[in-house]
Amino acid sequence: MNPGDVVLIPLQQAAGGAPKLRPALVLSRLPGAFQNVLICGISTRLRDLVDDWDELVRTADQDFRPSGLHHESAIRLSYLYAADSREIVGTIGQIDSAGLKRLLTRLSDHLRK
């Protein structure tokens, strides 16, 4: 599992309730023995897209097919989760390195404010 991988993991829903198996993007491996993967959730709910923050993956994009996603989706940078790698069910694809770099830059710039 590497940064840029699209994985499946049970994630808590925004409205509450039981966790649901969802796609997520691996942003980084973290140091330490516990929560060792920083991920962000991926959603098909595009109406809540935040410009210059979330990353939209469109079906027409060159990296859509390798992502393993089935529908246009938003990589939600505000839905961060530090996961234990054992929580991850599997890897379904990956996004291109340019998209990952944009997300990491946005997050880094935000944290420096």
C-alpha positions as a Markdown table, in Angstrom:
| # | Residue | x | y | z |
|---|---|---|---|---|
| 1 | Met | 0.0 | 0.0 | 0.0 |
| 2 | Asn | 1.5 | 3.3 | -1.2 |
| 3 | Pro | 0.5 | 6.9 | -1.4 |
| 4 | Gly | -1.8 | 7.4 | -4.4 |
| 5 | Asp | -3.5 | 3.9 | -4.0 |
| 6 | Val | -7.2 | 3.8 | -3.9 |
| 7 | Val | -8.3 | 1.4 | -1.2 |
| 8 | Leu | -11.5 | 0.0 | 0.3 |
| 9 | Ile | -12.0 | 0.5 | 4.0 |
| 10 | Pro | -15.0 | 0.6 | 6.4 |
| 11 | Leu | -15.5 | 4.4 | 7.1 |
| 12 | Gln | -18.0 | 6.1 | 9.4 |
| 13 | Gln | -20.8 | 7.8 | 7.5 |
| 14 | Ala | -21.3 | 11.6 | 7.8 |
| 15 | Ala | -24.9 | 11.1 | 9.0 |
| 16 | Gly | -23.7 | 8.5 | 11.6 |
| 17 | Gly | -24.6 | 4.9 | 11.8 |
| 18 | Ala | -22.5 | 1.8 | 11.2 |
| 19 | Pro | -19.3 | 2.2 | 9.1 |
| 20 | Lys | -19.7 | 1.4 | 5.4 |
| 21 | Leu | -17.2 | -0.1 | 3.0 |
| 22 | Arg | -16.0 | 3.0 | 1.0 |
| 23 | Pro | -13.1 | 3.9 | -1.3 |
| 24 | Ala | -10.4 | 6.1 | 0.1 |
| 25 | Leu | -7.1 | 7.5 | -1.1 |
| 26 | Val | -3.8 | 6.7 | 0.7 |
| 27 | Leu | -2.1 | 10.1 | 1.2 |
| 28 | Ser | 0.9 | 9.0 | 3.3 |
| 29 | Arg | 2.3 | 6.2 | 5.4 |
| 30 | Leu | 2.7 | 7.4 | 9.0 |
| 31 | Pro | 5.4 | 6.6 | 11.5 |
| 32 | Gly | 4.6 | 4.5 | 14.5 |
| 33 | Ala | 3.0 | 1.1 | 15.3 |
| 34 | Phe | -0.6 | 2.0 | 15.3 |
| 35 | Gln | -2.5 | 4.3 | 12.9 |
| 36 | Asn | 0.1 | 4.0 | 10.2 |
| 37 | Val | -1.7 | 5.1 | 7.0 |
| 38 | Leu | -3.2 | 8.6 | 6.4 |
| 39 | Ile | -6.2 | 8.3 | 4.1 |
| 40 | Cys | -9.0 | 10.6 | 2.9 |
| 41 | Gly | -12.5 | 9.5 | 1.9 |
| 42 | Ile | -13.8 | 9.4 | -1.6 |
| 43 | Ser | -17.5 | 10.2 | -2.4 |
| 44 | Thr | -19.8 | 10.3 | -5.4 |
| 45 | Arg | -21.7 | 13.1 | -3.8 |
| 46 | Leu | -20.3 | 15.9 | -6.0 |
| 47 | Arg | -22.7 | 18.7 | -5.0 |
| 48 | Asp | -20.6 | 19.3 | -1.9 |
| 49 | Leu | -17.3 | 19.6 | -3.8 |
| 50 | Val | -15.0 | 22.3 | -2.4 |
| 51 | Asp | -13.1 | 24.0 | -5.2 |
| 52 | Asp | -9.3 | 24.1 | -4.8 |
| 53 | Trp | -9.5 | 21.7 | -1.9 |
| 54 | Asp | -11.2 | 18.4 | -3.0 |
| 55 | Glu | -10.0 | 16.6 | -6.1 |
| 56 | Leu | -12.6 | 15.6 | -8.7 |
| 57 | Val | -12.0 | 12.4 | -10.6 |
| 58 | Arg | -14.1 | 12.5 | -13.8 |
| 59 | Thr | -14.9 | 9.5 | -16.0 |
| 60 | Ala | -13.2 | 11.4 | -18.9 |
| 61 | Asp | -9.9 | 11.8 | -17.0 |
| 62 | Gln | -7.0 | 9.7 | -18.2 |
| 63 | Asp | -6.5 | 8.4 | -14.6 |
| 64 | Phe | -10.2 | 7.4 | -14.1 |
| 65 | Arg | -9.9 | 3.8 | -15.3 |
| 66 | Pro | -6.7 | 3.1 | -13.2 |
| 67 | Ser | -8.4 | 4.6 | -10.1 |
| 68 | Gly | -10.7 | 1.6 | -9.9 |
| 69 | Leu | -13.6 | 3.9 | -9.2 |
| 70 | His | -17.0 | 3.2 | -10.9 |
| 71 | His | -18.4 | 6.7 | -10.9 |
| 72 | Glu | -17.2 | 10.3 | -11.0 |
| 73 | Ser | -16.0 | 11.0 | -7.5 |
| 74 | Ala | -14.6 | 13.6 | -5.2 |
| 75 | Ile | -11.5 | 12.9 | -3.1 |
| 76 | Arg | -12.5 | 14.7 | 0.1 |
| 77 | Leu | -9.5 | 16.2 | 1.6 |
| 78 | Ser | -11.6 | 17.3 | 4.7 |
| 79 | Tyr | -12.4 | 13.6 | 5.4 |
| 80 | Leu | -9.0 | 12.6 | 6.8 |
| 81 | Tyr | -8.6 | 9.4 | 8.8 |
| 82 | Ala | -5.5 | 7.8 | 10.3 |
| 83 | Ala | -6.1 | 4.1 | 9.8 |
| 84 | Asp | -4.3 | 0.9 | 10.9 |
| 85 | Ser | -3.4 | -0.8 | 7.6 |
| 86 | Arg | -5.2 | -3.9 | 8.9 |
| 87 | Glu | -8.5 | -2.0 | 8.5 |
| 88 | Ile | -8.0 | -1.8 | 4.7 |
| 89 | Val | -9.8 | -4.5 | 2.8 |
| 90 | Gly | -7.9 | -4.1 | -0.4 |
| 91 | Thr | -6.5 | -1.9 | -3.1 |
| 92 | Ile | -8.7 | -1.2 | -6.2 |
| 93 | Gly | -6.5 | 1.2 | -8.1 |
| 94 | Gln | -4.5 | 4.4 | -7.9 |
| 95 | Ile | -4.6 | 8.0 | -9.0 |
| 96 | Asp | -1.9 | 9.8 | -11.0 |
| 97 | Ser | 1.0 | 11.3 | -9.2 |
| 98 | Ala | -0.1 | 14.9 | -10.2 |
| 99 | Gly | -3.4 | 14.5 | -8.5 |
| 100 | Leu | -1.8 | 13.2 | -5.3 |
| 101 | Lys | 0.7 | 16.0 | -5.4 |
| 102 | Arg | -2.1 | 18.6 | -5.7 |
| 103 | Leu | -3.9 | 17.1 | -2.7 |
| 104 | Leu | -0.7 | 17.0 | -0.5 |
| 105 | Thr | 0.2 | 20.5 | -1.5 |
| 106 | Arg | -3.3 | 21.8 | -0.6 |
| 107 | Leu | -3.2 | 20.0 | 2.8 |
| 108 | Ser | 0.3 | 21.2 | 3.5 |
| 109 | Asp | -0.5 | 24.8 | 2.6 |
| 110 | His | -3.6 | 24.7 | 4.8 |
| 111 | Leu | -1.7 | 23.4 | 7.8 |
| 112 | Arg | 0.9 | 26.1 | 7.5 |
| 113 | Lys | -1.7 | 28.9 | 7.9 |
